[in-house]
């Protein structure tokens, strides 16, 4: 009876009522803490699952897959602000965006301008998603609640996040706080993804540019190790290193050497801190070699860029231009000489012929007149050959008789060679087929070979002989070719120099006697005709230069 009274008093005084409210409040707070922890865990998982190389659409899809477990979410959208233009970047579930560029009357612009989170409810559904945020149709008659949140990165708005649900009045203060936390984390992830994409794009553009350069480029550290290259090897490279870009020495990868180059520009660049350049010749190629220093953030050189440019063809073209300039000068002078000599030579020949015609055949002076006429005619042929050889305009390719070219060249050069006490012998094959060639250029090659043979005999004490031969040959494929050889018994060429004699500007002569262009130009002419020049030489015994030209098939 006493306990019943005590229970009645407690109930009347509200003691039990207070305890009940306390435990209910405690339970509610615990549930809220658990929910909040779950939400933080979800944010943690979302951020953890997002990789820096993921696309923005993938990031939104990943976030949408996690949200429904802790937040009513039937729609997740993202718009990004770039150069004052707001564009839709992603909307999930997968719906196409009706506008790539969002118009000024979109509520998302209000979110950006006011820099505040906004909550919208549509109990009467008088406006749909298409009207308020210009997203495509997504069950517009079902969306009842919508949250728009500006995305901040370093105090700057980069876009907006939209979260929507079919339920009404479900986004409380707690949900809005969670949405803000989610928006902040996604803003960081999106900005990192954008920065990564910019870095990746810059890296890709640099690598594509680096790889597109046709010249070999190498990045070399101060220990001569190749750090990176664009895999453009030189034509003559003999790579002693199997693994590229992995600690191979530059002199192995580039030059095929086992030891460091004796004149290494890399050391000069490191010492001076300035770019350096050198022109070198290697295996028949002329190369411009450049070295550029690479500095770190402490302004110290940590590597060198090595750029190699093959200028062989350029040098050959320059040699051709030099030779053309010479021929132009000769042609201009020859034209003047021909003009001055032709008229008196015609008078001399004509007068001698008239006198010979009036003279009796057995007259003792008749032979003298015949010598005058023959010498005059020979002078006219020499002048004509000189004009033909030095003519500046490009002659077309056509049927050419090699033996005829030999005779014309000998008429021009025989005096120069004979006064050096050199005997010229010829063995010209009869009935040689015609070749399709530029006659002037063939003469130019032969003159270069003859003058080189003359120079090779200059210091020889024995009888000096130059032998010119022609003939017909056949290659391994059964194709016929005409060959022309110029053989001398001069001083010969050392074996280690034979590979260099066709390099532009390479010469063993004194500076006043040669430029090193003759053989380079001659080889270029031969190759332009589909042929080549072969060399055989024995030091102290002489040399044989063989011009090979294909027979015309037309």
KOLVEX-567200 format. One record per residue (C-alpha): x, y, z; residue in one letter. Coordinates in steps of 0.05 Angstrom, whole numbers, plus 32768, in hexadecimal, padded with zeros to 4 digits. Last residue first. Layout:
! residues N
{{X,Y,Z},"A"}
...
***
This chain:
! residues 554
{{84F8,8055,7667},"X"}
{{8521,8025,7690},"X"}
{{855C,8055,769A},"X"}
{{8599,8031,76B4},"X"}
{{85A9,803D,76FE},"X"}
{{85E5,8068,7711},"X"}
{{8624,8051,7735},"X"}
{{865F,8080,773E},"X"}
{{869E,805A,7754},"X"}
{{86D7,807E,7777},"X"}
{{8718,8056,7776},"X"}
{{8752,806A,77A2},"X"}
{{879E,8067,77A3},"X"}
{{87DA,8040,77BC},"X"}
{{87F4,8064,77FA},"X"}
{{87B6,8056,7823},"X"}
{{878B,8023,77FE},"X"}
{{8747,803C,77E7},"X"}
{{8705,8022,77CE},"X"}
{{86C9,8052,77CB},"X"}
{{8682,8049,77B3},"X"}
{{8654,8081,779B},"X"}
{{8609,8078,7797},"X"}
{{85CD,8072,7768},"X"}
{{8584,8085,7767},"X"}
{{8591,80C6,7741},"X"}
{{8588,80EF,7781},"X"}
{{85B9,80BF,77A2},"X"}
{{85EE,80D0,776F},"X"}
{{85E2,811B,7776},"X"}
{{85E7,8116,77C2},"X"}
{{8627,80EE,77BC},"X"}
{{8645,8123,7790},"X"}
{{8631,815C,77BF},"X"}
{{8651,8139,77FA},"X"}
{{868E,8128,77D0},"X"}
{{8699,8170,77BB},"X"}
{{8687,8194,77FC},"X"}
{{86C5,818B,7827},"X"}
{{86DA,81D4,781C},"X"}
{{871C,81C9,77F8},"X"}
{{875E,81E7,77E3},"X"}
{{8763,8226,780D},"X"}
{{874F,8203,784E},"X"}
{{8784,81CE,7843},"X"}
{{876B,818A,782F},"X"}
{{8754,8152,785C},"X"}
{{870B,8166,7852},"X"}
{{86C9,815E,7877},"X"}
{{869B,8198,7867},"X"}
{{865F,816B,7858},"X"}
{{866C,8123,786A},"X"}
{{867D,80F8,782D},"X"}
{{86C6,80EF,7843},"X"}
{{86B2,80D7,7889},"X"}
{{86A8,808C,787F},"X"}
{{86EA,8087,7858},"X"}
{{8710,80A9,7891},"X"}
{{871D,806D,78BE},"X"}
{{8738,8045,7883},"X"}
{{876C,8079,786F},"X"}
{{8763,8095,7829},"X"}
{{8792,808D,77EE},"X"}
{{87D4,80B2,77DF},"X"}
{{87CB,80B1,7794},"X"}
{{87C6,807A,7761},"X"}
{{8783,8094,7746},"X"}
{{8743,8074,772F},"X"}
{{8704,8097,7719},"X"}
{{86CD,8064,770C},"X"}
{{868B,806A,76E5},"X"}
{{8655,8036,76EC},"X"}
{{8615,802B,76C5},"X"}
{{85DF,8002,76E6},"X"}
{{85B5,7FC5,76D6},"X"}
{{8582,7FA7,7705},"X"}
{{8587,7F5D,7714},"X"}
{{8574,7F63,775D},"X"}
{{85BC,7F54,7772},"X"}
{{85D6,7F8D,7747},"X"}
{{85EB,7F8E,76FE},"X"}
{{8624,7FB3,76DE},"X"}
{{8635,7FDC,769F},"X"}
{{8677,8000,7695},"X"}
{{869F,8040,769A},"X"}
{{86E7,804E,76A9},"X"}
{{8711,808C,76BA},"X"}
{{875A,8080,76CE},"X"}
{{8783,80B5,76EF},"X"}
{{87CF,80AA,76EE},"X"}
{{8809,80CC,7711},"X"}
{{884D,80AC,7705},"X"}
{{8870,80A6,7748},"X"}
{{8880,80E1,7778},"X"}
{{8839,80E9,7795},"X"}
{{882C,812B,77BB},"X"}
{{87F8,8147,778B},"X"}
{{87D9,8104,7778},"X"}
{{879E,8109,77A9},"X"}
{{8790,814F,7790},"X"}
{{8787,8136,7749},"X"}
{{8759,80FE,7761},"X"}
{{872F,8132,7786},"X"}
{{872C,815B,7746},"X"}
{{8715,811F,771E},"X"}
{{86E0,810A,7750},"X"}
{{86C3,8151,7754},"X"}
{{86C3,8157,7708},"X"}
{{869F,8114,7702},"X"}
{{8669,8129,7734},"X"}
{{865D,816B,7710},"X"}
{{865A,8148,76CC},"X"}
{{8623,811B,76E8},"X"}
{{85FF,815A,7701},"X"}
{{8602,817B,76BD},"X"}
{{85E7,813C,769B},"X"}
{{85AA,8136,76C7},"X"}
{{859A,80EC,76C5},"X"}
{{8571,80B4,76A6},"X"}
{{85A8,8085,768F},"X"}
{{85BA,8072,7648},"X"}
{{85D5,802D,7639},"X"}
{{8621,8026,762E},"X"}
{{8632,8011,75E7},"X"}
{{867D,8015,75F2},"X"}
{{869E,8012,7636},"X"}
{{86CC,804D,7644},"X"}
{{8712,803D,765A},"X"}
{{8734,8080,7663},"X"}
{{877A,8092,7679},"X"}
{{878E,80D6,7693},"X"}
{{87D8,80E2,76A1},"X"}
{{87E8,8114,76D7},"X"}
{{8820,8147,76D0},"X"}
{{87FA,817B,76FA},"X"}
{{87F3,81A2,76BA},"X"}
{{87CD,8167,769D},"X"}
{{8797,816A,76D3},"X"}
{{8786,81B3,76CB},"X"}
{{8789,81AD,767E},"X"}
{{875D,816F,767D},"X"}
{{8726,818F,76A7},"X"}
{{86F4,81AE,7677},"X"}
{{86FE,8180,763B},"X"}
{{8701,8145,766B},"X"}
{{86BC,8158,7685},"X"}
{{869E,8156,7640},"X"}
{{86BD,8113,762F},"X"}
{{86A5,80F4,7670},"X"}
{{865E,810E,7666},"X"}
{{865E,80ED,7621},"X"}
{{8673,80AB,7640},"X"}
{{8639,80B1,7672},"X"}
{{8605,80B9,763B},"X"}
{{85C7,80D9,7658},"X"}
{{857D,80CF,764A},"X"}
{{8557,8104,7672},"X"}
{{8550,8126,76B5},"X"}
{{853E,816F,76AD},"X"}
{{8573,81A6,76B1},"X"}
{{8570,81D4,76EE},"X"}
{{8582,821C,76DA},"X"}
{{85C6,8235,76ED},"X"}
{{85F0,8222,76B0},"X"}
{{8636,8212,76C8},"X"}
{{863E,81D0,76A3},"X"}
{{861E,81E8,7662},"X"}
{{8646,8228,7660},"X"}
{{8687,8202,766D},"X"}
{{8675,81D0,7638},"X"}
{{8668,8208,7606},"X"}
{{86A9,822A,7615},"X"}
{{86CF,81E9,760E},"X"}
{{86AC,81DA,75CC},"X"}
{{86BD,821F,75B1},"X"}
{{8706,8217,75C5},"X"}
{{8708,81D4,75A1},"X"}
{{86EB,81F4,7562},"X"}
{{8721,8229,7565},"X"}
{{8757,81F4,756F},"X"}
{{873D,81CC,7533},"X"}
{{873B,820A,7506},"X"}
{{8780,8222,751A},"X"}
{{879D,81DC,7511},"X"}
{{877D,81D8,74CC},"X"}
{{879C,821B,74BA},"X"}
{{87E2,8202,74CE},"X"}
{{87D8,81C3,74A5},"X"}
{{87C8,81ED,7468},"X"}
{{8809,8216,746D},"X"}
{{8833,81E6,7443},"X"}
{{8800,81E9,7409},"X"}
{{87EE,81A3,73F1},"X"}
{{87A3,81B0,73F5},"X"}
{{87A7,81F3,73D1},"X"}
{{878E,822E,73F9},"X"}
{{874C,8250,73EC},"X"}
{{8726,8220,7419},"X"}
{{875B,8224,744E},"X"}
{{8757,8271,744E},"X"}
{{870C,826E,7454},"X"}
{{8710,823B,748E},"X"}
{{8745,8265,74B1},"X"}
{{871A,82A4,74AB},"X"}
{{86DC,827F,74C6},"X"}
{{8701,8260,7501},"X"}
{{8722,82A2,7515},"X"}
{{86E3,82CB,750A},"X"}
{{86B9,8299,7532},"X"}
{{86ED,829B,7569},"X"}
{{86EB,82E7,7569},"X"}
{{869F,82E5,7574},"X"}
{{869E,82AA,75A4},"X"}
{{86D4,82C6,75D2},"X"}
{{86B2,8303,75F1},"X"}
{{866D,82E3,75F8},"X"}
{{868B,82A2,7611},"X"}
{{86B5,82C8,7645},"X"}
{{8678,82EE,765D},"X"}
{{864E,82AF,7662},"X"}
{{8687,828B,7684},"X"}
{{868A,82C1,76BA},"X"}
{{8640,82BC,76C9},"X"}
{{8642,8271,76C6},"X"}
{{867F,826D,76F4},"X"}
{{865C,829A,7726},"X"}
{{861C,8271,7722},"X"}
{{8644,8231,7727},"X"}
{{8663,824A,7768},"X"}
{{861F,825D,7783},"X"}
{{8604,8219,7770},"X"}
{{863D,81F8,7796},"X"}
{{862D,8221,77D3},"X"}
{{85E3,8211,77CB},"X"}
{{85F3,81C7,77C4},"X"}
{{861D,81CA,7803},"X"}
{{85E4,81EC,7827},"X"}
{{85B7,81B4,7811},"X"}
{{85E9,8181,782A},"X"}
{{85ED,81A6,786C},"X"}
{{85A2,81A4,7873},"X"}
{{85A1,815A,7862},"X"}
{{85D5,814C,7898},"X"}
{{85B4,8179,78CC},"X"}
{{85A1,8142,78FD},"X"}
{{858C,8167,793C},"X"}
{{859E,814D,7981},"X"}
{{8580,816A,79C1},"X"}
{{859D,8159,7A05},"X"}
{{8576,8177,7A40},"X"}
{{85A3,817A,7A7D},"X"}
{{8594,8167,7AC5},"X"}
{{8599,817F,7B0E},"X"}
{{85B1,81C6,7B02},"X"}
{{85A5,81F1,7B3F},"X"}
{{8572,8229,7B43},"X"}
{{8557,8210,7B86},"X"}
{{8515,81FD,7B65},"X"}
{{853C,81CF,7B35},"X"}
{{8560,81E5,7AF6},"X"}
{{8566,81C2,7AB2},"X"}
{{85A3,81D6,7A87},"X"}
{{859E,81D3,7A3B},"X"}
{{85CD,81AB,7A0F},"X"}
{{85CA,81AE,79C3},"X"}
{{85EB,8181,798F},"X"}
{{85E7,8194,7945},"X"}
{{85F6,8154,791F},"X"}
{{8617,8146,78DC},"X"}
{{860F,80FD,78C7},"X"}
{{8640,80CF,78A4},"X"}
{{864B,80A3,78E1},"X"}
{{8653,80DE,7910},"X"}
{{8664,8127,7903},"X"}
{{865C,815B,793A},"X"}
{{8641,81A1,7940},"X"}
{{8641,81BC,7987},"X"}
{{8611,81E3,79B2},"X"}
{{860F,81F9,79FB},"X"}
{{85DA,8215,7A2A},"X"}
{{85F1,823A,7A68},"X"}
{{85FF,8226,7AB0},"X"}
{{864A,822D,7AA3},"X"}
{{8663,81EF,7AC7},"X"}
{{8626,81C4,7ABE},"X"}
{{8622,81D8,7A75},"X"}
{{866C,81C8,7A6A},"X"}
{{8664,8184,7A8C},"X"}
{{862A,8174,7A5E},"X"}
{{8652,818A,7A21},"X"}
{{867C,814B,7A23},"X"}
{{86BD,814F,79FC},"X"}
{{86DD,810B,7A0B},"X"}
{{869B,80E6,7A08},"X"}
{{8690,80B9,7A44},"X"}
{{86A0,806F,7A3B},"X"}
{{867E,8033,7A1C},"X"}
{{8666,805A,79E0},"X"}
{{8627,804E,79B7},"X"}
{{861D,8099,79AC},"X"}
{{85D7,80A3,79C6},"X"}
{{85C7,806B,79F7},"X"}
{{860E,805B,7A0D},"X"}
{{8628,80A2,7A11},"X"}
{{85E8,80B6,7A35},"X"}
{{85F3,8082,7A6B},"X"}
{{85B9,8053,7A79},"X"}
{{8598,8060,7ABD},"X"}
{{8552,804A,7AAA},"X"}
{{8539,8073,7A6F},"X"}
{{8546,803A,7A3E},"X"}
{{8557,7FF3,7A54},"X"}
{{8583,7FCF,7A21},"X"}
{{85BF,7FFE,7A25},"X"}
{{85F6,7FF8,79F1},"X"}
{{85CA,801A,79BE},"X"}
{{85EE,8020,797C},"X"}
{{85D0,805F,7960},"X"}
{{85DE,806B,7915},"X"}
{{8599,8086,7903},"X"}
{{8594,80AF,7944},"X"}
{{8560,8097,7974},"X"}
{{851E,80B9,7981},"X"}
{{8504,8097,79C0},"X"}
{{84EB,80D9,79DE},"X"}
{{851C,80D3,7A17},"X"}
{{851C,80D2,7A63},"X"}
{{854D,80CA,7A9D},"X"}
{{858B,80B9,7A74},"X"}
{{85C4,80B3,7AA6},"X"}
{{8601,80DF,7A9A},"X"}
{{860E,80E8,7AE4},"X"}
{{85F4,812F,7AE1},"X"}
{{85B0,8118,7ACA},"X"}
{{859C,8111,7A81},"X"}
{{855A,8123,7A61},"X"}
{{855E,810D,7A18},"X"}
{{8542,8129,79D7},"X"}
{{854A,8107,7993},"X"}
{{852D,8132,795B},"X"}
{{84E7,8122,7940},"X"}
{{84C4,8147,7979},"X"}
{{8480,8125,7982},"X"}
{{8495,8100,79C1},"X"}
{{84A4,8140,79E8},"X"}
{{8464,8160,79CF},"X"}
{{843C,8123,79E3},"X"}
{{8460,8120,7A26},"X"}
{{8452,816A,7A33},"X"}
{{8409,8164,7A1F},"X"}
{{8402,8127,7A4B},"X"}
{{8423,814A,7A86},"X"}
{{83F7,8187,7A7D},"X"}
{{83B9,815B,7A78},"X"}
{{83CE,8134,7AB6},"X"}
{{83DB,8175,7ADC},"X"}
{{8397,8190,7AC6},"X"}
{{8375,814F,7AD6},"X"}
{{8395,814D,7B1A},"X"}
{{837E,8193,7B27},"X"}
{{8337,8180,7B13},"X"}
{{8338,8142,7B3E},"X"}
{{8354,8169,7B79},"X"}
{{831D,819C,7B70},"X"}
{{82E9,8166,7B6D},"X"}
{{8303,8144,7BAC},"X"}
{{8307,8185,7BD2},"X"}
{{82C0,8199,7BBD},"X"}
{{82A8,8153,7BCE},"X"}
{{82C1,815B,7C15},"X"}
{{82A0,819F,7C1E},"X"}
{{825F,8188,7BFE},"X"}
{{825B,814B,7C2D},"X"}
{{8266,8177,7C6A},"X"}
{{8230,81A7,7C51},"X"}
{{8200,816D,7C44},"X"}
{{820D,8154,7C8B},"X"}
{{81FB,8198,7CA7},"X"}
{{81BC,8198,7C7C},"X"}
{{81A9,8154,7C97},"X"}
{{81B2,816B,7CDF},"X"}
{{818A,81AB,7CD3},"X"}
{{8152,8181,7CB7},"X"}
{{814A,8168,7C70},"X"}
{{810E,813A,7C73},"X"}
{{80D7,816D,7C65},"X"}
{{80BD,8148,7C28},"X"}
{{80D5,8106,7C0C},"X"}
{{80E4,80FB,7BC2},"X"}
{{812C,8112,7BCE},"X"}
{{815E,8144,7BB3},"X"}
{{81A7,8156,7BBC},"X"}
{{81C7,818C,7B90},"X"}
{{8211,819F,7B95},"X"}
{{8229,81E1,7B78},"X"}
{{8267,81FD,7B57},"X"}
{{82AE,8217,7B61},"X"}
{{829E,824C,7B96},"X"}
{{82DF,826A,7BB1},"X"}
{{82F2,826B,7BFB},"X"}
{{832C,823C,7BF2},"X"}
{{82FE,820A,7BCF},"X"}
{{82B4,8213,7BDC},"X"}
{{827A,81EC,7BBD},"X"}
{{8237,820F,7BC2},"X"}
{{81FE,81E4,7BDD},"X"}
{{81B9,81DA,7BC0},"X"}
{{8187,81AF,7BE7},"X"}
{{8147,8194,7BC9},"X"}
{{8108,8176,7BE7},"X"}
{{80C9,815C,7BC5},"X"}
{{80E2,8138,7B86},"X"}
{{80A9,810A,7B6F},"X"}
{{8087,8131,7B36},"X"}
{{80CB,8141,7B18},"X"}
{{80DA,80F8,7B10},"X"}
{{811C,810B,7AF3},"X"}
{{8113,8137,7AB6},"X"}
{{8155,8158,7AA5},"X"}
{{8176,818A,7AD3},"X"}
{{8166,81D3,7AC9},"X"}
{{816D,81E5,7B12},"X"}
{{8129,8203,7B22},"X"}
{{8100,81F8,7AE3},"X"}
{{811A,81B4,7ACE},"X"}
{{8116,819D,7B16},"X"}
{{80CC,81AB,7B1A},"X"}
{{80A2,81E5,7B31},"X"}
{{805A,81E3,7B49},"X"}
{{8069,81A2,7B6E},"X"}
{{8036,81B4,7BA4},"X"}
{{8061,819F,7BDE},"X"}
{{80A1,81B5,7BBB},"X"}
{{80D7,81C0,7BF0},"X"}
{{8118,81E7,7BE6},"X"}
{{8154,81EC,7C14},"X"}
{{818E,821B,7C05},"X"}
{{81D7,821A,7C1B},"X"}
{{81F7,825F,7C14},"X"}
{{8229,8281,7BE6},"X"}
{{81F3,82B5,7BD3},"X"}
{{820B,82B8,7B8A},"X"}
{{821A,826E,7B86},"X"}
{{81D8,8256,7BA3},"X"}
{{81B2,8288,7B79},"X"}
{{81D6,826C,7B3C},"X"}
{{81BE,8227,7B4E},"X"}
{{8177,8241,7B4F},"X"}
{{817C,8245,7B03},"X"}
{{8165,8288,7AE6},"X"}
{{81AC,8298,7ACC},"X"}
{{81AC,825D,7A9C},"X"}
{{81D4,821D,7AA9},"X"}
{{8204,820A,7A71},"X"}
{{8202,81BF,7A62},"X"}
{{81B7,81C2,7A62},"X"}
{{8188,8186,7A60},"X"}
{{81B7,815C,7A89},"X"}
{{81B2,8112,7A78},"X"}
{{819A,80E6,7AB0},"X"}
{{81C3,80B1,7AD4},"X"}
{{81A9,80B0,7B1B},"X"}
{{81CE,80DD,7B22},"X"}
{{81E0,8120,7B03},"X"}
{{8226,8137,7AEE},"X"}
{{824D,8173,7AD4},"X"}
{{8217,81A7,7AC8},"X"}
{{8237,81E8,7AB3},"X"}
{{823A,822B,7AD4},"X"}
{{825F,825F,7AAB},"X"}
{{8288,8297,7ACB},"X"}
{{82CB,827A,7AB3},"X"}
{{82BA,8235,7ACE},"X"}
{{8285,8227,7B03},"X"}
{{8274,81DE,7B0D},"X"}
{{8230,81BC,7B15},"X"}
{{8224,817C,7B3C},"X"}
{{81E4,8154,7B46},"X"}
{{81CC,811F,7B77},"X"}
{{8184,8106,7B75},"X"}
{{815D,80D3,7B9D},"X"}
{{817F,80E1,7BE0},"X"}
{{8163,80D9,7C25},"X"}
{{81A2,80D8,7C4F},"X"}
{{81C9,80A3,7C75},"X"}
{{81C3,8063,7C4A},"X"}
{{81AD,808B,7C0D},"X"}
{{81F1,80AE,7C09},"X"}
{{8221,8075,7BF7},"X"}
{{8211,8068,7BAD},"X"}
{{8206,80B2,7BA1},"X"}
{{824E,80C2,7BB7},"X"}
{{826C,8090,7B87},"X"}
{{8240,80A9,7B4D},"X"}
{{8255,80F1,7B5C},"X"}
{{829F,80DE,7B5C},"X"}
{{8297,80B5,7B1C},"X"}
{{8277,80F1,7AFA},"X"}
{{82B0,811D,7B10},"X"}
{{82E3,80ED,7AF1},"X"}
{{830F,80C4,7B1E},"X"}
{{835B,80D0,7B1C},"X"}
{{835F,80EA,7B64},"X"}
{{833C,80AC,7B7D},"X"}
{{82FA,80B0,7BA3},"X"}
{{82EE,8073,7BCF},"X"}
{{830E,8092,7C0C},"X"}
{{82E6,80D3,7C04},"X"}
{{82A6,80AC,7BFF},"X"}
{{82B9,807D,7C38},"X"}
{{82C9,80B8,7C66},"X"}
{{8289,80DB,7C53},"X"}
{{8263,809A,7C63},"X"}
{{8287,8094,7CA5},"X"}
{{8275,80DB,7CB6},"X"}
{{822D,80CA,7CA6},"X"}
{{822F,808C,7CD1},"X"}
{{824D,80B4,7D09},"X"}
{{8215,80E7,7D02},"X"}
{{81E1,80B0,7D03},"X"}
{{8200,8091,7D41},"X"}
{{8203,80D5,7D62},"X"}
{{81BA,80E1,7D51},"X"}
{{81A6,809D,7D6B},"X"}
{{81CB,80AB,7DAB},"X"}
{{81A9,80EE,7DB1},"X"}
{{8164,80CE,7DA7},"X"}
{{8173,8099,7DDB},"X"}
{{8189,80CE,7E0D},"X"}
{{814A,80F7,7DFF},"X"}
{{811E,80BA,7E0A},"X"}
{{8145,80A9,7E49},"X"}
{{813C,80EF,7E65},"X"}
{{80F3,80F3,7E51},"X"}
{{80E4,80B2,7E75},"X"}
{{810B,80C8,7EB3},"X"}
{{80E4,8109,7EB4},"X"}
{{80A1,80E4,7EB0},"X"}
{{80B7,80B5,7EE7},"X"}
{{80C3,80F1,7F15},"X"}
{{8084,8116,7EFD},"X"}
{{8068,8128,7F41},"X"}
{{8028,8101,7F34},"X"}
{{804D,80C4,7F1C},"X"}
{{807C,80C7,7F56},"X"}
{{8042,80D0,7F87},"X"}
{{801C,8094,7F69},"X"}
{{805A,8069,7F6E},"X"}
{{8063,807D,7FB8},"X"}
{{8019,806F,7FC6},"X"}
{{801F,802A,7FA7},"X"}
{{805E,801E,7FD0},"X"}
{{8039,802E,8011},"X"}
{{8000,8000,8000},"X"}
***
